[in-house]
Amino acid sequence: MTTAIVFAFASAFFLGAGVVLAQLGLRTVEPLSGAAISVPTFTVLFLLLSPLILQGEPVVWRALPVFMAIGLFFPAALTLLTFASNRALGPVITSTLGNLAPLFSVSVAVVLLQEPLHPAQLLGLVVAVAGAAMITVTRPRDLGHWRSWALLLPLCSALVRGATPPIMKLGLEVWPSPLWACLIGYVMSSLVVLTVQRIRKGSFIVQAPRAGIFWFAMTGISNGLSALSLFIAVRNGPITLVAPLAAIYPLVTVGLSAMLLKHIDITARILVGTALTVLGVALVLVA
């Protein structure tokens, strides 16, 4: 259980850092190109290290379709959605709405894992939604400035992120190797983002300033370590324990945004909304 707790916190830290690093990259690189840099970067790094880290890991090929299917969406679609949201809404809003992901985890867990939904968890849903609303729709002009459709980006991202852990847990029950699960998923995701890059840009090669490439490479490594940490945590503990701990990543984003993105205005409203969202998610998953 200690392993699950440690890696859940690690996942939160790396994910929160990745959101801010992506914002730095988005200053010079568009979201699609950023995804075509970040996801393959971690994939190549993982492949280079795989002879060392995969020694002794079990191989159960009948779980391969599950990990491949997950890889089509996580992190590929998730990365594209998150980067686009980051550019449209900023890192704090993206992280806070993304923090609704555990609510989707609960729904999927109830269906697939037959977990009960308690009244306290329902209360947590209300608190979390209230916190997100405080950040996103407090003033009518906010929606006009952001273009309300942009709010769908982090919400869809939250859906993908939330559905992944319960489905991944089913796969890990058959093939209990988070390392293989992460590698297979990232190989599939790399194929997805590079294919989209080829279709949209006419080339697999990303043309971007060196600074942008650097920041997105760092984003890819941070996001990849977050995904790997999450899979290890899910393998070693229940989702009801792992998800609320991993959900604290907006606090990391807020802190790093204040330090690195000094133009970000961290208002009391955003801080209170972030706190409510995290509190709501915690109530949902630890009740």
Stockholm file with secondary structure:
# STOCKHOLM 1.0

chainA/1-287         MTTAIVFAFASAFFLGAGVVLAQLGLRTVEPLSGAAISVPTFTVLFLLLSPLILQGEPVVWRALPVFMAIGLFFPAALTLLTFASNRALGPVITSTLGNLAPLFSVSVAVVLLQEPLHPAQLLGLVVAVAGAAMITVTRPRDLGHWRSWALLLPLCSALVRGATPPIMKLGLEVWPSPLWACLIGYVMSSLVVLTVQRIRKGSFIVQAPRAGIFWFAMTGISNGLSALSLFIAVRNGPITLVAPLAAIYPLVTVGLSAMLLKHIDITARILVGTALTVLGVALVLVA
#=GR chainA/1-287 SS CHHHHHHHHHHHHHHHHHHHHHHHHTTTSCHHHHHHHHHHHHHHHHHHHHHHHTTTCCCCGGGHHHHHHHHHHTTHHHHHHHHHHHHHHCHHHHHHHHTTHHHHHHHHHHHHSCCCCCHHHHHHHHHHHHHHHHHHSSSHHHHHHHCGGGGHHHHHHHHHHHHHHHHHHHHHHHSCCHHHHHHHHHHHHHHHHHHHHHHHHSCSSCCCCHHHHHHHHHHHHHHHHHHHHHHHHHHHSCHHHHHHHHTTHHHHHHHHHHHHCTTSCCCHHHHHHHHHHHHHHHHHHHC
#=GC SS_cons         CHHHHHHHHHHHHHHHHHHHHHHHHTTTSCHHHHHHHHHHHHHHHHHHHHHHHTTTCCCCGGGHHHHHHHHHHTTHHHHHHHHHHHHHHCHHHHHHHHTTHHHHHHHHHHHHSCCCCCHHHHHHHHHHHHHHHHHHSSSHHHHHHHCGGGGHHHHHHHHHHHHHHHHHHHHHHHSCCHHHHHHHHHHHHHHHHHHHHHHHHSCSSCCCCHHHHHHHHHHHHHHHHHHHHHHHHHHHSCHHHHHHHHTTHHHHHHHHHHHHCTTSCCCHHHHHHHHHHHHHHHHHHHC
//
